[in-house]
């Protein structure tokens, strides 16, 4: 692991700096953008070189699910996100916490685009209060792909993520006594 890390130290450090920034930043939207940027940087550095057939395969899977329409001939964000979820799909932590990966990657893409451009949004996005919970789960995904790149066995990655995964979350948007109450339905398994 150390050999792999130090062979690509500068690349790993850029990704880890974004992960640390996402933890330190108290604004959920900015923290989320740190995480998505880390996904994109990680993927660009470690996954894209000489991998065109895999990109096409993932594009076709997403097209069949209606998540993309036009092949732009490059690794678009949603294709990158899909690839990262595919890398971790056999880790038990993600089977339990991301029961609908396709919906999650669509939420990541749509939320990222919204918080980057603040344009009119017709698709569902994570609100700032929901991002508090989503960011914690997405950080775990980022940790997992970094550890996989360092060739840590999946069973140890799973133990590490479960050991560090205990989080508390207050859903302010569904608490009728909260200033952030929106009157929406409770969060369910469809969040991810």
N, C-alpha and C positions, 0 to 999 in steps of 0.2 A: 504494500500500500504506500509506504513512504517513497519507494522508488518511482512509482506511478505519479504520486503527488509532485515530487521534485522535478520530474521530467517535464511537467506542464504546470509548474508552480504559478507562473504569472496568470495563466488562464483560470486556474482554480481560485486564486486570490480575487480576481475580478468578480467571480460568481459569489464567493463567500462574503466579499464586501457588500454586495447587494443584499444578501441574506441578513447580515448584521444590521444594515440600514433599515431593513423591513422590521426588525425587532425593536430597534431604538426609536423609530418614528412613531409618534403617538397618533398621527392622523391616519385613520384606517385606509382612506383612499390612496394616499401617498405610499403607505406601507404595501398595499396591494400592487401598485405600479412598480415598486421595487422588486417584488416577487416575480411579476410577469416579465420584467426586464431580465431578471436573473435566469428565468426559464429560457428566454430567447438567446441570451448570451451563452449559457451552458450548451444549448442545442447547437448553436452556430459553431462553437469551438470544438465540441466533442462528437457531434453526430452527423454533420452534413457532408463532410468531405467524401467524395466518391460514393454517394449514397442515393443517386437519382432513382434507381429501380424501387427502392423502399419508399421514397417520396411519392412516386406514382401510385404505388399500392395503397398508401395511406390516403392519398387524395381520392382514389376510387372508392374506398370504404366510406369516407365522409360524404362523398357525392351520393352514394347509395342511401345514406341516412338523411339526405337533404340538408346537410350542414354547409356544403360548398356547391357552387355551380360551375365556375370557370377555372380551368387549370391555367394558372399564370406562369407555370414552368419554374416555380421557386418554392422554397419552404415558407409558406405563409404561417402566421402565428398559430392558427387553429391546427394545422398539420403538425407543427412542432409540439403543441400541447398533447395532441393525440398520440404522438410518438412517445412522449414521456410517460403517459398513462399506460401505454402498451409495455414499456420497459418494466413497469412496476406491477403489472396486473396479477402476477402470481404471488405477490407478497400479501399475506393474510391481513395485515393492517389496512391495506387499500381495498381489499374485498369487503371488509366490514364498514369502512368509512366513506367509500365512494361507490355506492351501489348502482349509480347510473352515470358512468364516466362520460358518455356522449353528452348528456345534459350538462354535466360539469364543464366540459371543454367549451360548450356553447356559451355558458354563463361567464367563463373566464374571458373568452374573446369579446363578447358583447359588453361586459363590464369594463374591460380594459379599453375598448374603443370609446366608451362613454366617458370614462374618467380622464382619458387622454385629450379628447376633443370637446367634451360637453355639448355634443350635438343632440338633436331630437332623437329619442330612443323609442323604437317601436317594439323591440324585443325585451324580454325580462333581463334585469340586471340585479346584481347584489347591491342593496342599499348600504350606506355606511355602517349601520348597526349590524347588518348581516355579514359585512366584511370582517368584523371583529372575529367572528367564528371561522369564516372561510379562510382568512389569512393564516390562522394557526394550522388548519388542515393543509393548506397549500405549502406552507413552510416544511411540513413533514414530507411532502412529495419532493420538494427541492432537495432536502437532505438525503432522501432515498436515492435519487438519481446520481447525486454526487458520490454517495457511498458505493453504488453499483459501478460507477466509473472507476472507483478505486479498488474494485473487485472484492469487496466485502461480501461474504455469502449472504443470500437472501434471508436465511433463518436468523442470522445475527442482526441484519437490518430490521427485521420484524421485531425482534426483542428490544432493540434500541428505540424504535419508534413507539412501541407500546409502553415502554418504561418512561418515556418523556411526553407521552401524549395526553396525560391527564390535564384537562382544561376546565375552567368554569366559564359559563357563558350566560349572560342575562339577556333575554330577547326583549329589549326595550320597546320594539315596535308592536309587540303583541301584549304588552302589559298596559292595561287600560288606565293605570295610575301614573304612567310615565309621560314625560313631556314629549317623548318621541313616538307616542302611540299612533299607529296608522289604521288600526282596525282591521288589519289583514288577518288571514287565516294562520293558524299556528304552523311553525316550521315542521315539516315532515321529512320522510326519507327521500322525497323528490328534490330536496335542496341540492343534493349532489347526484 
